[in-house]
């Protein structure tokens, strides 16, 4: 009997780490989704939702690309229009000063939108040529911007072919006037996100159904490219345990830091992007075509 009790205690010690640990708690349910939680439809009034970004308060800002609008979903559950005429912004990310940095592909630019909605064009070309159409971005701790530049022919463009021969990933250092080419070995790069410690970068090649992981060196240079998983993605995010969330048909697929699939969050249709929101960053915000959803989580965003 004593041996049985000791074995049981040992088993509990293996599975039940303390709250400050980065390990999972084995409770028979999902390791990352809050108990009994289901995706909640917030609204389906849009044309095509994308680019969710969270501010320091936990409010989410997201784009309706087709309509050229940016919407706000507050921590109080209030949905409101933040801005019209956004340059058809797609991916977005907040900088440390509270500005929205957006991939505005109407004129193939990177924008800075201040809290009072003042727009500043940060970048509009690479070596004198128009970008294909900046799509998604991530800002590092130094304020540098990593961004993807795939080519998707837009109905609001006059041009019918790209100026650049490759679809690439770039780095735009804070204070610089030019971007630096990092990698062009893609079919169509799209989603991009950095790790919590800033040491790694994930880039999804949606055109080749693959996601890659890099080491980030000095001045934003990338090293040691390796395949993370055989799945591409539109937008994506990471949580505080290092799990990577990829979007696509049927929902959001979650991979652990070793690239193993650990969860699939079913959402009707296709998902385009995802971000953690809320005061505690424990609410997953999902854009999916005409709709946006939320889901309460056990893990948190970074």
BAVEXDO-258375 format. One record per residue (C-alpha): residue number from 1; residue in three letters; x, y, z. Coordinates in steps of 0.001 Angstrom, whole numbers, always signed. Layout:
# BAVEXDO-258375
<site><k>NUM</k><r>ALA</r><east>X</east><north>Y</north><up>Z</up></site>
...
***
This chain:
# BAVEXDO-258375
<site><k>1</k><r>UNK</r><east>+0</east><north>+0</north><up>+0</up></site>
<site><k>2</k><r>UNK</r><east>+2828</east><north>+2344</north><up>+944</up></site>
<site><k>3</k><r>UNK</r><east>+4541</east><north>+1696</north><up>-2387</up></site>
<site><k>4</k><r>UNK</r><east>+1306</east><north>+2487</north><up>-4236</up></site>
<site><k>5</k><r>UNK</r><east>+956</east><north>+5816</north><up>-2404</up></site>
<site><k>6</k><r>UNK</r><east>+4568</east><north>+6710</north><up>-3104</up></site>
<site><k>7</k><r>UNK</r><east>+4115</east><north>+5838</north><up>-6778</up></site>
<site><k>8</k><r>UNK</r><east>+1013</east><north>+8029</north><up>-6951</up></site>
<site><k>9</k><r>UNK</r><east>+2830</east><north>+10945</north><up>-5324</up></site>
<site><k>10</k><r>UNK</r><east>+5710</east><north>+10492</north><up>-7751</up></site>
<site><k>11</k><r>UNK</r><east>+3302</east><north>+10534</north><up>-10695</up></site>
<site><k>12</k><r>UNK</r><east>+1711</east><north>+13750</north><up>-9424</up></site>
<site><k>13</k><r>UNK</r><east>+5113</east><north>+15349</north><up>-9025</up></site>
<site><k>14</k><r>UNK</r><east>+5876</east><north>+14536</north><up>-12651</up></site>
<site><k>15</k><r>UNK</r><east>+2677</east><north>+16004</north><up>-14067</up></site>
<site><k>16</k><r>UNK</r><east>+1737</east><north>+18805</north><up>-11674</up></site>
<site><k>17</k><r>UNK</r><east>+4367</east><north>+21514</north><up>-11902</up></site>
<site><k>18</k><r>UNK</r><east>+3909</east><north>+24786</north><up>-10032</up></site>
<site><k>19</k><r>UNK</r><east>+2200</east><north>+27828</north><up>-11606</up></site>
<site><k>20</k><r>UNK</r><east>+5476</east><north>+29604</north><up>-12338</up></site>
<site><k>21</k><r>UNK</r><east>+6804</east><north>+26680</north><up>-14341</up></site>
<site><k>22</k><r>UNK</r><east>+6826</east><north>+26709</north><up>-18124</up></site>
<site><k>23</k><r>UNK</r><east>+5708</east><north>+23093</north><up>-18198</up></site>
<site><k>24</k><r>UNK</r><east>+2190</east><north>+21971</north><up>-18889</up></site>
<site><k>25</k><r>UNK</r><east>-193</east><north>+20681</north><up>-16247</up></site>
<site><k>26</k><r>UNK</r><east>-1622</east><north>+17327</north><up>-17228</up></site>
<site><k>27</k><r>UNK</r><east>-5325</east><north>+17481</north><up>-16373</up></site>
<site><k>28</k><r>UNK</r><east>-6915</east><north>+15287</north><up>-19002</up></site>
<site><k>29</k><r>UNK</r><east>-8107</east><north>+18249</north><up>-21101</up></site>
<site><k>30</k><r>UNK</r><east>-6365</east><north>+20602</north><up>-23486</up></site>
<site><k>31</k><r>UNK</r><east>-2946</east><north>+21735</north><up>-22351</up></site>
<site><k>32</k><r>UNK</r><east>-3409</east><north>+25221</north><up>-23779</up></site>
<site><k>33</k><r>UNK</r><east>-7166</east><north>+25937</north><up>-24079</up></site>
<site><k>34</k><r>UNK</r><east>-9105</east><north>+26942</north><up>-20962</up></site>
<site><k>35</k><r>UNK</r><east>-11395</east><north>+24238</north><up>-19573</up></site>
<site><k>36</k><r>UNK</r><east>-14780</east><north>+24104</north><up>-21346</up></site>
<site><k>37</k><r>UNK</r><east>-13823</east><north>+27073</north><up>-23557</up></site>
<site><k>38</k><r>UNK</r><east>-15137</east><north>+27271</north><up>-27112</up></site>
<site><k>39</k><r>UNK</r><east>-14485</east><north>+29835</north><up>-29868</up></site>
<site><k>40</k><r>UNK</r><east>-16888</east><north>+32783</north><up>-29577</up></site>
<site><k>41</k><r>UNK</r><east>-18028</east><north>+34638</north><up>-32687</up></site>
<site><k>42</k><r>UNK</r><east>-17608</east><north>+38370</north><up>-32093</up></site>
<site><k>43</k><r>UNK</r><east>-18858</east><north>+39598</north><up>-35465</up></site>
<site><k>44</k><r>UNK</r><east>-19132</east><north>+38518</north><up>-39095</up></site>
<site><k>45</k><r>UNK</r><east>-19878</east><north>+41908</north><up>-40640</up></site>
<site><k>46</k><r>UNK</r><east>-16577</east><north>+42314</north><up>-42496</up></site>
<site><k>47</k><r>UNK</r><east>-15231</east><north>+41582</north><up>-45971</up></site>
<site><k>48</k><r>UNK</r><east>-11837</east><north>+40057</north><up>-45098</up></site>
<site><k>49</k><r>UNK</r><east>-10284</east><north>+40337</north><up>-41652</up></site>
<site><k>50</k><r>UNK</r><east>-6538</east><north>+40288</north><up>-41020</up></site>
<site><k>51</k><r>UNK</r><east>-3612</east><north>+41753</north><up>-39096</up></site>
<site><k>52</k><r>UNK</r><east>-4621</east><north>+41576</north><up>-35400</up></site>
<site><k>53</k><r>UNK</r><east>-2243</east><north>+43495</north><up>-33121</up></site>
<site><k>54</k><r>UNK</r><east>-2484</east><north>+43997</north><up>-29363</up></site>
<site><k>55</k><r>UNK</r><east>-1680</east><north>+47248</north><up>-27559</up></site>
<site><k>56</k><r>UNK</r><east>-248</east><north>+47543</north><up>-24034</up></site>
<site><k>57</k><r>UNK</r><east>-3763</east><north>+47538</north><up>-22534</up></site>
<site><k>58</k><r>UNK</r><east>-4724</east><north>+44278</north><up>-24220</up></site>
<site><k>59</k><r>UNK</r><east>-7054</east><north>+45838</north><up>-26809</up></site>
<site><k>60</k><r>UNK</r><east>-6953</east><north>+44311</north><up>-30271</up></site>
<site><k>61</k><r>UNK</r><east>-6747</east><north>+46264</north><up>-33509</up></site>
<site><k>62</k><r>UNK</r><east>-7393</east><north>+44386</north><up>-36754</up></site>
<site><k>63</k><r>UNK</r><east>-7840</east><north>+45167</north><up>-40423</up></site>
<site><k>64</k><r>UNK</r><east>-10571</east><north>+44677</north><up>-42969</up></site>
<site><k>65</k><r>UNK</r><east>-8307</east><north>+44676</north><up>-46009</up></site>
<site><k>66</k><r>UNK</r><east>-10961</east><north>+44891</north><up>-48693</up></site>
<site><k>67</k><r>UNK</r><east>-12697</east><north>+47845</north><up>-47034</up></site>
<site><k>68</k><r>UNK</r><east>-9418</east><north>+49517</north><up>-46107</up></site>
<site><k>69</k><r>UNK</r><east>-10407</east><north>+49888</north><up>-42445</up></site>
<site><k>70</k><r>UNK</r><east>-8865</east><north>+49223</north><up>-39041</up></site>
<site><k>71</k><r>UNK</r><east>-11170</east><north>+48101</north><up>-36224</up></site>
<site><k>72</k><r>UNK</r><east>-10680</east><north>+47995</north><up>-32462</up></site>
<site><k>73</k><r>UNK</r><east>-11958</east><north>+45298</north><up>-30101</up></site>
<site><k>74</k><r>UNK</r><east>-11466</east><north>+46459</north><up>-26508</up></site>
<site><k>75</k><r>UNK</r><east>-10870</east><north>+44417</north><up>-23369</up></site>
<site><k>76</k><r>UNK</r><east>-14427</east><north>+45424</north><up>-22385</up></site>
<site><k>77</k><r>UNK</r><east>-15775</east><north>+43637</north><up>-25449</up></site>
<site><k>78</k><r>UNK</r><east>-16580</east><north>+46803</north><up>-27394</up></site>
<site><k>79</k><r>UNK</r><east>-16163</east><north>+46754</north><up>-31174</up></site>
<site><k>80</k><r>UNK</r><east>-15538</east><north>+50100</north><up>-32884</up></site>
<site><k>81</k><r>UNK</r><east>-14071</east><north>+51534</north><up>-36065</up></site>
<site><k>82</k><r>UNK</r><east>-10628</east><north>+52983</north><up>-35336</up></site>
<site><k>83</k><r>UNK</r><east>-9666</east><north>+54293</north><up>-38757</up></site>
<site><k>84</k><r>UNK</r><east>-10779</east><north>+54514</north><up>-42359</up></site>
<site><k>85</k><r>UNK</r><east>-8481</east><north>+54965</north><up>-45370</up></site>
<site><k>86</k><r>UNK</r><east>-5665</east><north>+52791</north><up>-44062</up></site>
<site><k>87</k><r>UNK</r><east>-3814</east><north>+52133</north><up>-47312</up></site>
<site><k>88</k><r>UNK</r><east>-5398</east><north>+48665</north><up>-47346</up></site>
<site><k>89</k><r>UNK</r><east>-3204</east><north>+47726</north><up>-44391</up></site>
<site><k>90</k><r>UNK</r><east>-2727</east><north>+44011</north><up>-43854</up></site>
<site><k>91</k><r>UNK</r><east>-367</east><north>+42790</north><up>-41096</up></site>
<site><k>92</k><r>UNK</r><east>+203</east><north>+45094</north><up>-38118</up></site>
<site><k>93</k><r>UNK</r><east>+2268</east><north>+45311</north><up>-34917</up></site>
<site><k>94</k><r>UNK</r><east>+2513</east><north>+47901</north><up>-32138</up></site>
<site><k>95</k><r>UNK</r><east>+5849</east><north>+49562</north><up>-31432</up></site>
<site><k>96</k><r>UNK</r><east>+6988</east><north>+50599</north><up>-27943</up></site>
<site><k>97</k><r>UNK</r><east>+5549</east><north>+54103</north><up>-28351</up></site>
<site><k>98</k><r>UNK</r><east>+2045</east><north>+52850</north><up>-29096</up></site>
<site><k>99</k><r>UNK</r><east>+2188</east><north>+53444</north><up>-32837</up></site>
<site><k>100</k><r>UNK</r><east>+660</east><north>+50895</north><up>-35174</up></site>
<site><k>101</k><r>UNK</r><east>+3196</east><north>+49763</north><up>-37747</up></site>
<site><k>102</k><r>UNK</r><east>+1321</east><north>+48377</north><up>-40737</up></site>
<site><k>103</k><r>UNK</r><east>+1991</east><north>+46643</north><up>-44042</up></site>
<site><k>104</k><r>UNK</r><east>+18</east><north>+49002</north><up>-46275</up></site>
<site><k>105</k><r>UNK</r><east>-33</east><north>+47350</north><up>-49667</up></site>
<site><k>106</k><r>UNK</r><east>-2212</east><north>+49847</north><up>-51561</up></site>
<site><k>107</k><r>UNK</r><east>+1038</east><north>+51555</north><up>-52577</up></site>
<site><k>108</k><r>UNK</r><east>+3370</east><north>+48807</north><up>-51293</up></site>
<site><k>109</k><r>UNK</r><east>+4529</east><north>+50681</north><up>-48195</up></site>
<site><k>110</k><r>UNK</r><east>+5279</east><north>+50310</north><up>-44487</up></site>
<site><k>111</k><r>UNK</r><east>+3246</east><north>+52813</north><up>-42435</up></site>
<site><k>112</k><r>UNK</r><east>+3402</east><north>+54221</north><up>-38943</up></site>
<site><k>113</k><r>UNK</r><east>-23</east><north>+55189</north><up>-37561</up></site>
<site><k>114</k><r>UNK</r><east>+117</east><north>+57206</north><up>-34340</up></site>
<site><k>115</k><r>UNK</r><east>-2594</east><north>+56958</north><up>-31635</up></site>
<site><k>116</k><r>UNK</r><east>-4124</east><north>+60176</north><up>-33032</up></site>
<site><k>117</k><r>UNK</r><east>-4219</east><north>+58505</north><up>-36498</up></site>
<site><k>118</k><r>UNK</r><east>-1418</east><north>+60535</north><up>-38037</up></site>
<site><k>119</k><r>UNK</r><east>+160</east><north>+58533</north><up>-40860</up></site>
<site><k>120</k><r>UNK</r><east>+3863</east><north>+58484</north><up>-41682</up></site>
<site><k>121</k><r>UNK</r><east>+5263</east><north>+56421</north><up>-44550</up></site>
<site><k>122</k><r>UNK</r><east>+8370</east><north>+54691</north><up>-43216</up></site>
<site><k>123</k><r>UNK</r><east>+9380</east><north>+52740</north><up>-46310</up></site>
<site><k>124</k><r>UNK</r><east>+8189</east><north>+52595</north><up>-49916</up></site>
<site><k>125</k><r>UNK</r><east>+10854</east><north>+50884</north><up>-52041</up></site>
<site><k>126</k><r>UNK</r><east>+13788</east><north>+48512</north><up>-52204</up></site>
<site><k>127</k><r>UNK</r><east>+16715</east><north>+49807</north><up>-54235</up></site>
<site><k>128</k><r>UNK</r><east>+14379</east><north>+52091</north><up>-56142</up></site>
<site><k>129</k><r>UNK</r><east>+11827</east><north>+49392</north><up>-56994</up></site>
<site><k>130</k><r>UNK</r><east>+8351</east><north>+48985</north><up>-55567</up></site>
<site><k>131</k><r>UNK</r><east>+7886</east><north>+46209</north><up>-53048</up></site>
<site><k>132</k><r>UNK</r><east>+5639</east><north>+43359</north><up>-54157</up></site>
<site><k>133</k><r>UNK</r><east>+3218</east><north>+44192</north><up>-51349</up></site>
<site><k>134</k><r>UNK</r><east>+4384</east><north>+44095</north><up>-47717</up></site>
<site><k>135</k><r>UNK</r><east>+2127</east><north>+41574</north><up>-46007</up></site>
<site><k>136</k><r>UNK</r><east>+3039</east><north>+40759</north><up>-42427</up></site>
<site><k>137</k><r>UNK</r><east>+5585</east><north>+42065</north><up>-39922</up></site>
<site><k>138</k><r>UNK</r><east>+7184</east><north>+41696</north><up>-36512</up></site>
<site><k>139</k><r>UNK</r><east>+9155</east><north>+44265</north><up>-34479</up></site>
<site><k>140</k><r>UNK</r><east>+12182</east><north>+43237</north><up>-32423</up></site>
<site><k>141</k><r>UNK</r><east>+13312</east><north>+44698</north><up>-29085</up></site>
<site><k>142</k><r>UNK</r><east>+15494</east><north>+47269</north><up>-30879</up></site>
<site><k>143</k><r>UNK</r><east>+12570</east><north>+48584</north><up>-32908</up></site>
<site><k>144</k><r>UNK</r><east>+13697</east><north>+46920</north><up>-36123</up></site>
<site><k>145</k><r>UNK</r><east>+10992</east><north>+45606</north><up>-38435</up></site>
<site><k>146</k><r>UNK</r><east>+11106</east><north>+42162</north><up>-40043</up></site>
<site><k>147</k><r>UNK</r><east>+8553</east><north>+41844</north><up>-42844</up></site>
<site><k>148</k><r>UNK</r><east>+7458</east><north>+39533</north><up>-45639</up></site>
<site><k>149</k><r>UNK</r><east>+6883</east><north>+40754</north><up>-49189</up></site>
<site><k>150</k><r>UNK</r><east>+4855</east><north>+38263</north><up>-51244</up></site>
<site><k>151</k><r>UNK</r><east>+3096</east><north>+39167</north><up>-54480</up></site>
<site><k>152</k><r>UNK</r><east>-693</east><north>+38977</north><up>-54490</up></site>
<site><k>153</k><r>UNK</r><east>-2279</east><north>+40807</north><up>-57401</up></site>
<site><k>154</k><r>UNK</r><east>-4685</east><north>+43339</north><up>-55857</up></site>
<site><k>155</k><r>UNK</r><east>-7767</east><north>+44678</north><up>-57666</up></site>
<site><k>156</k><r>UNK</r><east>-6865</east><north>+48230</north><up>-56632</up></site>
<site><k>157</k><r>UNK</r><east>-3437</east><north>+48120</north><up>-58331</up></site>
<site><k>158</k><r>UNK</r><east>-2763</east><north>+49505</north><up>-61801</up></site>
<site><k>159</k><r>UNK</r><east>+330</east><north>+47330</north><up>-62277</up></site>
<site><k>160</k><r>UNK</r><east>-101</east><north>+43725</north><up>-63380</up></site>
<site><k>161</k><r>UNK</r><east>+3336</east><north>+42310</north><up>-62553</up></site>
<site><k>162</k><r>UNK</r><east>+5954</east><north>+42812</north><up>-59831</up></site>
<site><k>163</k><r>UNK</r><east>+8960</east><north>+45100</north><up>-60086</up></site>
<site><k>164</k><r>UNK</r><east>+11080</east><north>+42684</north><up>-58025</up></site>
<site><k>165</k><r>UNK</r><east>+12101</east><north>+39259</north><up>-59285</up></site>
<site><k>166</k><r>UNK</r><east>+11790</east><north>+37513</north><up>-55883</up></site>
<site><k>167</k><r>UNK</r><east>+9352</east><north>+37260</north><up>-53000</up></site>
<site><k>168</k><r>UNK</r><east>+11444</east><north>+37870</north><up>-49923</up></site>
<site><k>169</k><r>UNK</r><east>+11899</east><north>+38661</north><up>-46249</up></site>
<site><k>170</k><r>UNK</r><east>+13460</east><north>+42005</north><up>-45252</up></site>
<site><k>171</k><r>UNK</r><east>+14743</east><north>+43796</north><up>-42164</up></site>
<site><k>172</k><r>UNK</r><east>+14221</east><north>+47528</north><up>-41651</up></site>
<site><k>173</k><r>UNK</r><east>+16396</east><north>+48756</north><up>-38756</up></site>
<site><k>174</k><r>UNK</r><east>+15073</east><north>+51486</north><up>-36496</up></site>
<site><k>175</k><r>UNK</r><east>+16311</east><north>+54868</north><up>-37708</up></site>
<site><k>176</k><r>UNK</r><east>+17337</east><north>+53549</north><up>-41122</up></site>
<site><k>177</k><r>UNK</r><east>+16057</east><north>+54817</north><up>-44454</up></site>
<site><k>178</k><r>UNK</r><east>+16509</east><north>+51517</north><up>-46289</up></site>
<site><k>179</k><r>UNK</r><east>+15546</east><north>+47898</north><up>-45781</up></site>
<site><k>180</k><r>UNK</r><east>+17968</east><north>+44988</north><up>-46050</up></site>
<site><k>181</k><r>UNK</r><east>+17228</east><north>+41791</north><up>-47933</up></site>
<site><k>182</k><r>UNK</r><east>+17471</east><north>+38740</north><up>-45665</up></site>
<site><k>183</k><r>UNK</r><east>+16214</east><north>+35749</north><up>-47649</up></site>
<site><k>184</k><r>UNK</r><east>+14643</east><north>+35231</north><up>-51081</up></site>
<site><k>185</k><r>UNK</r><east>+14452</east><north>+31447</north><up>-51045</up></site>
<site><k>186</k><r>UNK</r><east>+10657</east><north>+31231</north><up>-50935</up></site>
<site><k>187</k><r>UNK</r><east>+7736</east><north>+30524</north><up>-53193</up></site>
<site><k>188</k><r>UNK</r><east>+5502</east><north>+33006</north><up>-51322</up></site>
<site><k>189</k><r>UNK</r><east>+6474</east><north>+34085</north><up>-47798</up></site>
<site><k>190</k><r>UNK</r><east>+3630</east><north>+35306</north><up>-45629</up></site>
<site><k>191</k><r>UNK</r><east>+3332</east><north>+34881</north><up>-41839</up></site>
<site><k>192</k><r>UNK</r><east>+6218</east><north>+36049</north><up>-39650</up></site>
<site><k>193</k><r>UNK</r><east>+6802</east><north>+36195</north><up>-35886</up></site>
<site><k>194</k><r>UNK</r><east>+9706</east><north>+36252</north><up>-33461</up></site>
<site><k>195</k><r>UNK</r><east>+10229</east><north>+34198</north><up>-30336</up></site>
<site><k>196</k><r>UNK</r><east>+9704</east><north>+35611</north><up>-26840</up></site>
<site><k>197</k><r>UNK</r><east>+13438</east><north>+35947</north><up>-26239</up></site>
<site><k>198</k><r>UNK</r><east>+14037</east><north>+37536</north><up>-29633</up></site>
<site><k>199</k><r>UNK</r><east>+16593</east><north>+34904</north><up>-30606</up></site>
<site><k>200</k><r>UNK</r><east>+14557</east><north>+33162</north><up>-33318</up></site>
<site><k>201</k><r>UNK</r><east>+12370</east><north>+34137</north><up>-36241</up></site>
<site><k>202</k><r>UNK</r><east>+9624</east><north>+32018</north><up>-37801</up></site>
<site><k>203</k><r>UNK</r><east>+8640</east><north>+32587</north><up>-41430</up></site>
<site><k>204</k><r>UNK</r><east>+5854</east><north>+30742</north><up>-43207</up></site>
<site><k>205</k><r>UNK</r><east>+6185</east><north>+30001</north><up>-46911</up></site>
<site><k>206</k><r>UNK</r><east>+2482</east><north>+29695</north><up>-47652</up></site>
<site><k>207</k><r>UNK</r><east>+3261</east><north>+29036</north><up>-51311</up></site>
<site><k>208</k><r>UNK</r><east>+5324</east><north>+25969</north><up>-50462</up></site>
<site><k>209</k><r>UNK</r><east>+3336</east><north>+24781</north><up>-47409</up></site>
<site><k>210</k><r>UNK</r><east>+6305</east><north>+25088</north><up>-45067</up></site>
<site><k>211</k><r>UNK</r><east>+7352</east><north>+27099</north><up>-42026</up></site>
<site><k>212</k><r>UNK</r><east>+11007</east><north>+27829</north><up>-41277</up></site>
<site><k>213</k><r>UNK</r><east>+12895</east><north>+28781</north><up>-38141</up></site>
<site><k>214</k><r>UNK</r><east>+15981</east><north>+31005</north><up>-38087</up></site>
<site><k>215</k><r>UNK</r><east>+18494</east><north>+32224</north><up>-35551</up></site>
<site><k>216</k><r>UNK</r><east>+18637</east><north>+36022</north><up>-35373</up></site>
<site><k>217</k><r>UNK</r><east>+22104</east><north>+37522</north><up>-35275</up></site>
<site><k>218</k><r>UNK</r><east>+23448</east><north>+41051</north><up>-35002</up></site>
<site><k>219</k><r>UNK</r><east>+21785</east><north>+43777</north><up>-37051</up></site>
<site><k>220</k><r>UNK</r><east>+18824</east><north>+41519</north><up>-37821</up></site>
<site><k>221</k><r>UNK</r><east>+20781</east><north>+39043</north><up>-39921</up></site>
<site><k>222</k><r>UNK</r><east>+19357</east><north>+35529</north><up>-40133</up></site>
<site><k>223</k><r>UNK</r><east>+21302</east><north>+32299</north><up>-39703</up></site>
<site><k>224</k><r>UNK</r><east>+20743</east><north>+28555</north><up>-39578</up></site>
<site><k>225</k><r>UNK</r><east>+17538</east><north>+28326</north><up>-41572</up></site>
<site><k>226</k><r>UNK</r><east>+15810</east><north>+24997</north><up>-40907</up></site>
<site><k>227</k><r>UNK</r><east>+12412</east><north>+23483</north><up>-41553</up></site>
<site><k>228</k><r>UNK</r><east>+10137</east><north>+23802</north><up>-38533</up></site>
<site><k>229</k><r>UNK</r><east>+7064</east><north>+22062</north><up>-39942</up></site>
<site><k>230</k><r>UNK</r><east>+5523</east><north>+20996</north><up>-43252</up></site>
<site><k>231</k><r>UNK</r><east>+2674</east><north>+23490</north><up>-43001</up></site>
<site><k>232</k><r>UNK</r><east>+2479</east><north>+27015</north><up>-44307</up></site>
<site><k>233</k><r>UNK</r><east>+512</east><north>+29820</north><up>-42733</up></site>
<site><k>234</k><r>UNK</r><east>-939</east><north>+33244</north><up>-43292</up></site>
<site><k>235</k><r>UNK</r><east>-534</east><north>+35137</north><up>-40013</up></site>
<site><k>236</k><r>UNK</r><east>+777</east><north>+33462</north><up>-36871</up></site>
<site><k>237</k><r>UNK</r><east>+1703</east><north>+33998</north><up>-33238</up></site>
<site><k>238</k><r>UNK</r><east>+3530</east><north>+32390</north><up>-30298</up></site>
<site><k>239</k><r>UNK</r><east>+2610</east><north>+31870</north><up>-26648</up></site>
<site><k>240</k><r>UNK</r><east>+4638</east><north>+32103</north><up>-23428</up></site>
<site><k>241</k><r>UNK</r><east>+5546</east><north>+28401</north><up>-23645</up></site>
<site><k>242</k><r>UNK</r><east>+7058</east><north>+28794</north><up>-27097</up></site>
<site><k>243</k><r>UNK</r><east>+4194</east><north>+27130</north><up>-28980</up></site>
<site><k>244</k><r>UNK</r><east>+3634</east><north>+28358</north><up>-32533</up></site>
<site><k>245</k><r>UNK</r><east>+106</east><north>+29009</north><up>-33857</up></site>
<site><k>246</k><r>UNK</r><east>-424</east><north>+28626</north><up>-37614</up></site>
<site><k>247</k><r>UNK</r><east>-3529</east><north>+29603</north><up>-39558</up></site>
<site><k>248</k><r>UNK</r><east>-5255</east><north>+28097</north><up>-42571</up></site>
<site><k>249</k><r>UNK</r><east>-8235</east><north>+26027</north><up>-43644</up></site>
<site><k>250</k><r>UNK</r><east>-10468</east><north>+24832</north><up>-40849</up></site>
<site><k>251</k><r>UNK</r><east>-8910</east><north>+26757</north><up>-37976</up></site>
<site><k>252</k><r>UNK</r><east>-5660</east><north>+27257</north><up>-36073</up></site>
<site><k>253</k><r>UNK</r><east>-3033</east><north>+24529</north><up>-35679</up></site>
<site><k>254</k><r>UNK</r><east>-622</east><north>+24684</north><up>-32735</up></site>
<site><k>255</k><r>UNK</r><east>+2904</east><north>+23233</north><up>-32650</up></site>
<site><k>256</k><r>UNK</r><east>+5175</east><north>+22901</north><up>-29645</up></site>
<site><k>257</k><r>UNK</r><east>+8762</east><north>+24275</north><up>-29704</up></site>
<site><k>258</k><r>UNK</r><east>+9998</east><north>+20979</north><up>-31194</up></site>
<site><k>259</k><r>UNK</r><east>+7633</east><north>+21310</north><up>-34162</up></site>
<site><k>260</k><r>UNK</r><east>+5166</east><north>+18654</north><up>-33008</up></site>
<site><k>261</k><r>UNK</r><east>+1456</east><north>+19284</north><up>-33506</up></site>
<site><k>262</k><r>UNK</r><east>-283</east><north>+19527</north><up>-30125</up></site>
<site><k>263</k><r>UNK</r><east>-3658</east><north>+21142</north><up>-30859</up></site>
<site><k>264</k><r>UNK</r><east>-6113</east><north>+22089</north><up>-33582</up></site>
<site><k>265</k><r>UNK</r><east>-8669</east><north>+24832</north><up>-32901</up></site>
<site><k>266</k><r>UNK</r><east>-11579</east><north>+24328</north><up>-35268</up></site>
<site><k>267</k><r>UNK</r><east>-12991</east><north>+27504</north><up>-36851</up></site>
<site><k>268</k><r>UNK</r><east>-15504</east><north>+27592</north><up>-39749</up></site>
<site><k>269</k><r>UNK</r><east>-13898</east><north>+28297</north><up>-43121</up></site>
<site><k>270</k><r>UNK</r><east>-10306</east><north>+29518</north><up>-43200</up></site>
<site><k>271</k><r>UNK</r><east>-8372</east><north>+31535</north><up>-40673</up></site>
<site><k>272</k><r>UNK</r><east>-5990</east><north>+34291</north><up>-41759</up></site>
<site><k>273</k><r>UNK</r><east>-4329</east><north>+35550</north><up>-38600</up></site>
<site><k>274</k><r>UNK</r><east>-4181</east><north>+35190</north><up>-34831</up></site>
<site><k>275</k><r>UNK</r><east>-3020</east><north>+37151</north><up>-31792</up></site>
<site><k>276</k><r>UNK</r><east>-3265</east><north>+37017</north><up>-27999</up></site>
<site><k>277</k><r>UNK</r><east>-5403</east><north>+39728</north><up>-26429</up></site>
<site><k>278</k><r>UNK</r><east>-7002</east><north>+40757</north><up>-23134</up></site>
<site><k>279</k><r>UNK</r><east>-5567</east><north>+42336</north><up>-19988</up></site>
<site><k>280</k><r>UNK</r><east>-3745</east><north>+39094</north><up>-19169</up></site>
<site><k>281</k><r>UNK</r><east>-2987</east><north>+38215</north><up>-22812</up></site>
<site><k>282</k><r>UNK</r><east>-4884</east><north>+34953</north><up>-22325</up></site>
<site><k>283</k><r>UNK</r><east>-7596</east><north>+35423</north><up>-24957</up></site>
<site><k>284</k><r>UNK</r><east>-6797</east><north>+34198</north><up>-28448</up></site>
<site><k>285</k><r>UNK</r><east>-8164</east><north>+36533</north><up>-31130</up></site>
<site><k>286</k><r>UNK</r><east>-8712</east><north>+34892</north><up>-34522</up></site>
<site><k>287</k><r>UNK</r><east>-9507</east><north>+36515</north><up>-37869</up></site>
<site><k>288</k><r>UNK</r><east>-11386</east><north>+34258</north><up>-40273</up></site>
<site><k>289</k><r>UNK</r><east>-12675</east><north>+35706</north><up>-43531</up></site>
<site><k>290</k><r>UNK</r><east>-15705</east><north>+37852</north><up>-42760</up></site>
<site><k>291</k><r>UNK</r><east>-15594</east><north>+36984</north><up>-39073</up></site>
<site><k>292</k><r>UNK</r><east>-13519</east><north>+37369</north><up>-35919</up></site>
<site><k>293</k><r>UNK</r><east>-13505</east><north>+34992</north><up>-32930</up></site>
<site><k>294</k><r>UNK</r><east>-12092</east><north>+34840</north><up>-29417</up></site>
<site><k>295</k><r>UNK</r><east>-11060</east><north>+31836</north><up>-27332</up></site>
<site><k>296</k><r>UNK</r><east>-10052</east><north>+31762</north><up>-23644</up></site>
<site><k>297</k><r>UNK</r><east>-6690</east><north>+30092</north><up>-23106</up></site>
<site><k>298</k><r>UNK</r><east>-4553</east><north>+28634</north><up>-20313</up></site>
<site><k>299</k><r>UNK</r><east>-1410</east><north>+30047</north><up>-21920</up></site>
<site><k>300</k><r>UNK</r><east>-602</east><north>+33692</north><up>-22625</up></site>
<site><k>301</k><r>UNK</r><east>+816</east><north>+35720</north><up>-25453</up></site>
<site><k>302</k><r>UNK</r><east>+4220</east><north>+37366</north><up>-25172</up></site>
***
